[in-house]
Amino acid sequence: MSEPVRFLLNGERVDVAGLSPQTTLLEFLRDERRLTGTKEGCAEGDCGACTVVIAERAGERVAWKPVNACIRLLPSLDGKAVFTVESLKSPRGELHPVQQALVDCHASQCGFCTPGFAMSLFGLYKTAVAPSRVEIDDALSGNLCRCTGYRPIVDAAQRMYALPSPAGWRATGTTSAGDDTVAAQLATVEHAEPLDYAHAGQRWSAPRTAAQLEDLCATRPAARIVAGMTDVALWVTKQHRMLDDVIYVGDVAELAVIRETDDGLDIGAAVSLTDAVTALNNTYPELAEVWQRFASVPIRNSATLCGNIANGSPIGDSMPALIALRAAVVLRSREGERSVALDAFYPAFRKTALRPGEFVASVRIPPREPNLVLAAYKISKRYDQDISAVFACFALAIDGGSIRAARIGCGGVAATPARAVATERALQGAAWNAETAERAASALAGEFTPIDDMRASAGYRRTVLGNLLWRCFHETAGSSRAPLRVEALAASVER
């Protein structure tokens, strides 16, 4: 028998039944609850007008996360708490410091985007004290404003901490409640058994153990396995596709763990991108910029690193970097566990090595190599949160000025994320100098056969690959010269 989806909405328990499991949180808020402060702008997680904040248990604490309501499917909220802009004001009508700061700083004009900004700021308010300008910019990276400009909104982000909380504000049952109160409220919406929600021939199952997940995948091998749904939800909102049978891994506790062992870093399939990149940055700080540009805070809070891997897109940003780091995908089923090198995981466009009944359990990154030189570059039309035209990651183990080992991961230049094997051979054993870089840049510019599309031409992509290797050389070899351009390489490849 189908269980209702049960969660807290602005402090009130909600039991949902009789709706398609493909219903988005945004649709539910606006159409079913008439909470119209949450806006629909893009319906693809790009503009931030639909931002809400989710609270959920994270061990002994409560985690507060801004997310995009437009691409969050309703059953994934089971057992969680959702807060919308309507919850910020106190019962007596007093504004939350976030709202008052926006008013004081004249940080709204047409107002359409303002509720989303308010909720992103509220997420920052709950998780940071005296954030830096960089942290503020990152917190607002998923919100677009067409008319006000961002300076007064940034001013509001700085001012909100100086404003007092209204009298009695902390006694309310909405977002003003402390974490202990929210934790107690969350206990009231917990299901004793894993959620199995069905409506009109559509089904959503949320196992809680890996063994339960193995059984579901074995008995329903055609089911769609989802985690953060930041890509799959677009199939619903943009392509109007039907997801009749869905297995959700977000409630599997064993897959929500990051393990550091002698074998390296093991990141589970249910670990959010936010937590995954934090762990990766501890070992590979050189990648921090590309992870930040990969996605906005609300997307990173919903998405998973393993979901990006399992998606298999040739323009996914995580795979080239992980390929360069010698990552492997851990696959599980009733038959057991096996590990597949990430560069061997994609046999063809949008195809993976997954067998029927298998699922991605984790991604495993070996320990950092000694004397590793690491650089990653993302080329896109828009600097932040845009899909890559070209992504390249260079991992060179250099001893005594010579390249002992080279790994290069590339995206956007082939039908799959790929290693630049020929270029790696050109680097192997050579001195890391300008002559080697020139030879390798030429090899890299000619290694792939990219396509022309809306993001870049094939010739541009080839030229950029060569340029990026040159850039890597000049940045890591300490040269003061400006990086050389290799525009002639594309022409030579064409011939």
C-alpha angles and dihedrals in degrees: 000000000000116000120217120249104251126195143134119265114193089333096313124110113242126193113195124199134149096043129109112262085231090068110121122226088242092056091048094049096048103032103032103029101026091228093150098168086090104079135206112226111147105355089217105081095260108108104039096222089126097051116145131167123244123201120199139160116273106180108293095348139061117247118212115205132176109220139172110260092197094069100031111101113222101239090059088069092064110132094009136103123242123199124192131189090267089067096060098076116080120245088256092056098257114146123244113245088252091057094042091051091053089052095045093049095046088238098159133068117158088009099216094116096035099091090054092049090048092055093046088051090047089054088052091046090055096047109033138048117207095348120202123246089257091054091048092050090049092049090053095042093104096053124084125199122190102186117020102050123224104267097083090044090053088047089055090051089057096042099048093076092058094056121093122239112251116259110273091011094124092053095066125099098235131070091320090072117105122246092261091057093047091047090054091048091050090057089063093062099046117120119224090219134035113282115261107177124179137175133167095345095315120113136195119190123185111189119195101205133048090238090056089048091051090053093049093048091048095050097037105033093160093057118115111246113213138177119165094001093208089138103025092053088062088062085063101040099037107023098030091225122167118238099196099173121030131176113195118205097187093098096051103111095199091058094049093070134100112208126194113199139152086273092059136253120340114194116192124228093247095051111115120240088243092061095037096055091045089058093044092049090057090064101025108032089164088076096055095100097051091047090052091050091045094079145341123266094261091051093046089050092057104030125080129216092228090050090058089050095047091048089068097205114165088223097049108129100214099059101064091051093046092046089055089051092054093246123176131203117233111216125194138191140146086282093062139259132311136175125224124190107246093233088058095045096085113063093171144349110319090348126121137189092250113131124212109285094021128115135186107261100177147328117246122207116192121231117283113276118239116260092012118173108200131182132162130189132191119197116194139147092247117042099222129047097351130133112262123251088192131003122184132176123189121198113181126176104208124190121180092345094307127107108244094178136001132197123179123185120193136188134187094029103082141027089269137022102279148188118239093229098168091051090048088056090051089055100040112111094355128124113261096242140120094274092054092044091052092050092046093046090055091049093048093049089056101037100088137043103220125183134240112249142145092287100051145334122258091247092052091051093051092047092048092052091057092045092051092055089051089049090051090052095050094045096047101035092054097241116164093205120104111257111270120241120234101194090141090065094073091052092050090051091050090055 
